[in-house]
Amino acid sequence: MNTTRLDAAYRDLLAAAEAISDTATLAAPARSAADWTLSHLALSDRVLAAAARDVLAGLPVTVDNREAMDDTAVNSLVASTTHAQRVDLVRRNATDLSTVIKAIPDDAAATPVRLRLVTRDGEPLPDQQVSFGELIRLRATEHVPGHTARLRTLATTE
């Protein structure tokens, strides 16, 4: 599968994240939001890479975002890493995700994916089903760019 749009979205995201340093003077809420965003992305990329491996293996695919939305998991990652380490983790996980997707044949983009999603508050959303290709398109055109815009806004918050 082609990852051009996804790779471009991550390049923009990483540039926005790198504009915020460990020593940047950010208001506490902005720093917390940046920390949460990067941790959430790192965790969710792991979930998506696992789903991509299932697609590649021809297995049933479910994406469950609970770990990437879980305060305990996110706070643990924030507490154990610096901003620069979180940026690097996002970079490595995005590279892993992209590498697996590139190995997936184009016709496998139609593979159905069951989505089991929760909100940031932990409230479950109705289960949904999308194709793997659509899931990656949404990641590249909406999810990652939305977080990029958020990081850019946070970088200007003092």
N, C-alpha and C positions, 0 to 999 in steps of 0.2 A: 504494500500500500504506500501511497505517496504521503510524505510527512512535511512537505514544503511549508504549508500554512501553520502547522503545529510548531515546527522548528522556528519559524519567524516570530510566532507569538511568544515563545519562550525566550528568544533573544531580546525582545522588547521588555519582557518581564524582568529578566536578569539585569538589564541595563537600569531599569527603574529601581530594582532592589539594591544594586551596587551604588546608586546615588545616595543611599542612606548608609552611613557608616556606623560602627559600634560607638563612636564618639560624637556622632551628630547630636546636636541639641534639639531634641524633640520633646514636646510636652508628653507627660506620662501616658495619657490616653492614645496619642499618636504612636508612641513607641510600642505600646501594648498591641495596638492594632496591626502594626507592621510585623511584630513577632508572631502574632496569631496567623496572619496571612501566609507568611513564609512556611510556618510549621504545618498549617493546613494543606498547603500545596505539596510539600514534601511527602506528607502522609497519603494524600489522595493520589499522587503519582504512583506510589507503591501499589495501591489498590488497582489502578488502571493498568499497570504493567502486568500484574497477576492476571487480570482479565484478558489482556492481549495474549498472554501465554496460553490461556485456555482456548482462545480463538485459534491460535496456531496449532494447538494439539487436537482441535476438533471436539473439545469438551463443551458441555453446557456452560453458559457464561452468566454470572450474576455479579453486579457491582453493588456493593454495600458500603456506603460512605460513613458509617458510624464511627470508625476509628479516626477518620480525618476530621470529624466534627466533635469528637469527645474532648471535653475540657481537660481531663486527666492526662490523656495522651499528648495533647497539644502543650499543656503546661509543663509536662515532663521534658518534652523536646526543647522548649524555651529555656527551662532551667539548666539543661545539660549542654547547651551550645551558645556560642556567640552569634551575633548577627551574621558575620562573615561565614561562619560554619553553616548556618541555616541557608544562606545563599548558595554555598557550595553543595549542600545536600539537595536543594532544589535542582541545581544544575546537573548533578549526577543522576538523580532520579528521572529527570526529564530526558536525559540522554539515554538511559536504560529504556524508558517507555518508547522513545522514538526508534531505537534500535530494534526492539521487538516488533513494533508496528511495521517497519520496513521489511521485515521477514515474512509478513502475512501476505498471501496472494490476494490480488485485487478482488477476486470473486468472493473471498471470505468477508469482505466488508458488509455483506448482507446478513451475516450471522446475527441472530437475535440476542439481545442482551437484556436481562431482567434487571431493573433498577430498584434497589431497596434504599431509599434515601431518607435522611432525617435533616431537619433544619439545624441551625447553629444552637438553638435551644433544646435540641434533642427530640423535637416533635416529629413523629413519623409522617411522611408524605405517602399518598397512595402509590402502590407499586405501579411501575410503568414498564413498557418494553420499547426499545429502540434498536435499530441496527447498530452494529459496532462502528460502521462508517459514519453514521449520524452522530454517535456519541463522541467520536474523535473530532468531527466537524464542529460540534458544539463546544468542545474543549478549546479548539483552536480559534474560534470566532467569537465566543461569548465568555466562557469561564476564565480563561487565562487573560484575555484583554481586560475584563472587568477588574481582576486583581491588579493588573498593571496600572490601570487608571487610579485605583485606590492607593497603591504605593506612591505614585507620582504626587497625588494630593497630600499624602502623609509627609512626604519629603519636604514639602513647603510649609508644614505646620510647626510652629515653634511654641 
